[in-house]
Amino acid sequence: MGLNEPFISVVIPAFNEELSIGSVLQGTREVLEKTGFSYEIIVVNDGSADRTAEVAREHDVVLVENDGNLGKGAALRAGFMKVRGEVIVMMDADGSHQPEDISRLICPVLRNGDAEVATGSRFVSEMGRNSTKKLHLVGNKLINTLILFLTGRYVSDSQSGFRAFRRDVLRRFALSSSGYEVESEMTIRMLKSGLRIREIPISCKQRKCGTTRINSFGDGFRILKAILKATFCG
C-alpha cells in the first residue's frame, strides 16, 4: 500500500436515505479522525430518487453511482471495487449502526489483530437486542441455526450489515448476491473459507427515518436460496 493510500475504507450503500445519511457520515468521520488512521468513506448511491447523493457530496466522500436501484449486494460490490484501504468496514446508511462502534470492530482486524473478520452482533450481548422486530429476530435465529447445521460453526447474528475485515478477505471468494441476502452469503463464504471471525457487540438501533425495505418473506426466501447456493455451489 502506498504512503498516500488510506488505511481504512468505509463502504456505505444507500438508497433513499437523505434524512439519515448526513448524520451517519458526520459521525463516521468524527470517529475515524479520532483513530489517527488515514481513511476514506465510500458512499454507493443505489439509484436513490431523493437527495441522498447531494447530501453525501456535502460530506466530502467518494461517491459511487449505480445505474438504478440494483440492491444492497450490488451496491456493496460496487463499493468494494473502489476501496484502497487495508481494512474495510461496511455499514448501513439508515442510522441503525452507531459510528462509535467502528473503533471496536477494526481493532481485531488490524495488522497484529487476532481476526481477519469482525462482525457486529446485535445479540451476543444485551446491547442491541431491541434493535429489530420480533419477526426478524425469529427469522435471524432460524437462519443462524441453519448455518450452524451446514457449516458446523455458530454465529449469533448472521444478518449483520456492520462488519470489518481485511482487504485480502475479498480475494478468498466472489460475492454474487444483489439484495439483502448478501450478508448471509458473506457469512457462509467467510465460514467456509476458514477465516478467523470475531463477533463484536454493537449497539444497533431501529431506524428513525424512512421505512424499512426488507420484505420478511420475499427476502427470507432469497436469503435461504443464497445460503444453499453458497454452501453447495461453491
C-alpha positions in Angstrom: 0.0 0.0 0.0 1.4 3.4 -1.0 2.0 6.1 1.6 -0.9 8.2 0.3 -3.4 5.4 0.3 -6.0 5.3 3.1 -5.7 2.7 5.8 -9.4 2.2 6.4 -12.1 2.2 3.8 -15.7 2.5 5.0 -18.3 1.4 2.4 -21.9 2.6 2.9 -24.6 1.5 0.5 -27.5 4.0 0.4 -31.0 4.0 -1.2 -33.3 7.0 -0.4 -31.6 7.8 2.9 -31.4 11.6 2.6 -32.9 12.0 6.1 -30.3 9.9 7.9 -27.1 9.7 5.8 -25.8 13.2 6.8 -25.6 12.3 10.5 -24.2 8.9 9.7 -21.4 10.4 7.6 -20.6 13.1 10.1 -20.4 10.6 13.0 -18.3 8.2 10.9 -15.8 10.9 10.0 -15.5 12.1 13.6 -14.8 8.5 14.8 -12.3 7.9 12.0 -10.5 11.1 12.8 -10.0 10.0 16.4 -8.4 6.7 15.3 -5.5 8.6 13.8 -5.5 6.4 10.8 -5.8 7.6 7.2 -9.2 6.7 5.8 -11.8 7.1 3.0 -15.6 7.0 3.1 -17.3 5.5 0.1 -21.0 6.0 -0.4 -22.7 3.9 -3.1 -25.9 5.7 -4.2 -28.1 2.8 -5.3 -30.4 4.7 -7.6 -32.0 7.0 -5.0 -34.9 9.2 -6.0 -34.3 11.7 -3.2 -31.3 13.9 -2.2 -29.1 11.0 -0.9 -26.3 11.8 -3.4 -26.4 15.5 -2.8 -26.2 15.1 1.0 -23.3 12.7 0.6 -21.4 15.1 -1.6 -21.7 17.7 1.1 -19.6 15.4 3.3 -16.6 15.0 1.0 -16.9 11.3 0.3 -16.1 9.1 -2.6 -19.5 8.8 -4.3 -20.3 5.8 -6.5 -23.5 6.0 -8.6 -25.2 2.8 -9.5 -27.4 2.7 -12.7 -30.7 2.4 -10.9 -31.7 0.5 -7.7 -29.7 -2.7 -8.1 -29.9 -3.8 -4.5 -27.7 -3.8 -1.4 -25.5 -6.6 -2.5 -24.8 -4.9 -5.9 -24.1 -1.6 -4.1 -21.6 -3.2 -1.7 -19.8 -5.0 -4.6 -19.6 -1.6 -6.4 -18.1 -0.1 -3.3 -15.6 -2.9 -2.7 -14.3 -2.3 -6.2 -13.2 1.2 -5.2 -11.6 0.5 -1.8 -7.9 1.4 -1.3 -7.6 0.7 2.4 -6.1 -2.4 4.1 -9.2 -2.7 6.4 -12.7 -2.4 5.0 -15.7 -1.5 7.1 -19.3 -2.0 5.8 -22.2 -0.3 7.5 -25.7 0.9 6.8 -26.9 4.4 5.9 -30.2 4.4 7.8 -28.7 5.3 11.2 -29.2 1.9 12.8 -25.4 1.3 13.1 -23.6 3.6 15.5 -20.3 5.0 14.1 -18.7 4.8 17.6 -18.7 1.0 17.2 -16.3 1.3 14.2 -13.2 1.5 16.5 -14.3 -1.7 18.3 -14.8 -3.5 15.0 -11.5 -2.6 13.4 -9.3 -3.4 16.4 -9.3 -7.2 15.9 -8.5 -7.0 12.2 -5.6 -4.5 12.2 -2.2 -5.8 11.2 -1.5 -7.5 14.6 -5.1 -8.4 15.4 -6.4 -11.8 16.2 -9.1 -12.0 13.5 -9.5 -11.5 9.8 -13.2 -10.6 10.1 -15.1 -8.8 12.9 -18.9 -9.0 12.7 -21.0 -6.6 14.7 -23.6 -8.7 16.6 -26.8 -7.3 18.0 -27.3 -10.5 20.0 -24.0 -11.6 21.6 -24.8 -9.2 24.5 -27.7 -7.1 25.6 -26.5 -4.0 23.7 -28.7 -4.4 20.6 -31.4 -6.8 21.5 -34.2 -4.2 20.9 -32.9 -3.2 17.5 -35.1 -5.4 15.4 -38.7 -6.6 15.2 -39.7 -9.9 16.8 -40.4 -11.5 13.4 -37.0 -10.5 12.1 -35.4 -11.8 15.3 -37.1 -15.2 15.0 -36.0 -15.3 11.3 -32.4 -14.5 12.2 -32.3 -17.2 14.8 -33.7 -19.8 12.3 -31.0 -18.7 9.8 -28.3 -18.9 12.4 -29.4 -22.5 13.3 -29.4 -23.5 9.6 -25.9 -22.0 9.1 -24.7 -24.0 12.2 -26.1 -27.2 10.7 -24.5 -26.5 7.3 -21.1 -25.3 8.4 -20.6 -26.6 12.0 -19.9 -23.0 13.2 -22.3 -20.8 15.1 -22.8 -17.1 14.6 -25.2 -15.1 16.7 -26.1 -12.5 14.0 -25.7 -13.9 10.5 -27.6 -11.0 9.1 -25.4 -8.2 10.4 -24.6 -5.5 7.9 -21.9 -4.0 10.1 -18.6 -5.7 9.6 -14.9 -5.0 9.3 -12.4 -7.3 7.5 -9.0 -7.3 6.0 -8.9 -6.4 2.3 -7.4 -9.7 1.3 -10.5 -11.4 2.6 -12.3 -10.4 -0.6 -9.8 -12.4 -2.6 -11.0 -15.6 -1.0 -14.3 -15.6 -2.7 -16.6 -13.8 -5.2 -19.9 -12.4 -4.0 -22.9 -12.8 -6.3 -25.9 -11.7 -4.3 -27.7 -8.5 -5.3 -30.1 -7.8 -2.5 -30.3 -8.1 1.3 -29.2 -11.7 1.2 -25.7 -10.6 0.7 -24.9 -10.7 4.4 -25.9 -14.4 4.6 -23.8 -15.2 1.5 -20.9 -13.4 3.1 -21.4 -15.3 6.3 -21.4 -18.7 4.6 -18.4 -17.9 2.4 -16.4 -16.5 5.3 -17.1 -19.6 7.4 -16.3 -22.0 4.6 -13.0 -20.2 3.9 -11.9 -20.9 7.4 -11.4 -17.2 8.3 -10.8 -16.2 11.8 -14.0 -14.4 12.8 -14.9 -12.5 15.9 -18.3 -11.3 16.9 -18.3 -7.8 18.5 -21.3 -6.5 20.5 -22.8 -3.4 18.8 -25.5 -1.0 20.0 -27.7 -1.2 16.9 -30.9 0.8 16.9 -34.1 0.7 14.9 -34.1 3.2 12.1 -35.6 6.6 13.0 -36.2 8.0 9.5 -37.9 6.4 6.5 -39.2 2.9 6.3 -37.5 -0.4 6.1 -37.5 -2.1 2.6 -36.9 -5.6 4.0 -39.7 -8.0 3.0 -39.8 -10.7 5.6 -41.0 -13.5 3.4 -39.6 -12.4 0.0 -36.2 -11.6 1.3 -36.3 -14.6 3.6 -36.7 -16.9 0.6 -33.8 -15.1 -1.2 -31.6 -15.5 2.0 -32.3 -19.2 2.1 -31.5 -19.6 -1.6 -28.2 -17.6 -1.1 -27.2 -19.8 1.8 -27.8 -23.0 -0.1 -26.1 -21.7 -3.2 -23.0 -20.5 -1.2 -22.9 -23.8 0.6 -23.3 -26.3 -2.2 -22.4 -24.5 -5.4 -19.0 -23.1 -4.4 
